[in-house]
């Protein structure tokens, strides 16, 4: 069964477009997928099907400025004017909608890349409503973000927030192919598979080639700043199980160091966190044909264990 849902964004402007995928069996839980920067939720279709086959209802939406939400509202690259927590609050609203339809089930988050930033902020704000959370392709202290954020703030304060200056994206992410060898598209850092690279670049629902407003880019840097250090981790409920995964050739996670940095923040504040770093893989570990089933099986095993523990 498939439910299509639409709800007003926290930004009070857009109608967020979302989907609830329900297996043809009694569900054992719910997992909400939170997609990353410049992409959309249907890039996770293999994962959605795998989770459904494992007995989980899957919820997902396209963020403001992204995917079908951007198409329906004609707001590509513009996240609105209500601040950097807009997407996080939208994800919480989707949770509420799903729980109204399917109450009293274990509830999990899976967030990838920017989606992991959102999931980490969500866990700090609403973690007591969750059974567990998986952070995939996350970052510790993101290289150069603070310096770029300062320049973005100057542009926004100067009245240039709704302009799109590509130099800021280049400053923030232009270095990310540094270990990828020959570059032809510019997104090689996401995955070594050229088919995944081309699919990502040509997807009409993807925002890979679309400009992002200076204000939205500033919000992006603020997202990262609010989930740094033990100051963030202390707000995540101690009893919330966390699964933190990524590739050791992922620049977002500083080639493994940033992934462990996040896990260490959680460990230092008394959390139960399991970490797995896959050797030789870039950002989208869930999109490698030789790895995606193993990655998904690991997430499912984590959710099954957490759901069982919560029910005891």
Helices and strands as residue ranges (DSSP letters): E 2-8, E 15-21, E 29-34, G 41-44, H 45-53, E 56-62, H 67-73, H 86-101, E 106-112, H 114-126, G 127-129, E 132-136, H 145-155, I 156-160, H 166-173, G 188-190, H 194-202, H 214-225, H 229-233, E 241-247, G 254-256, H 257-268, E 273-278, G 285-287, H 292-311
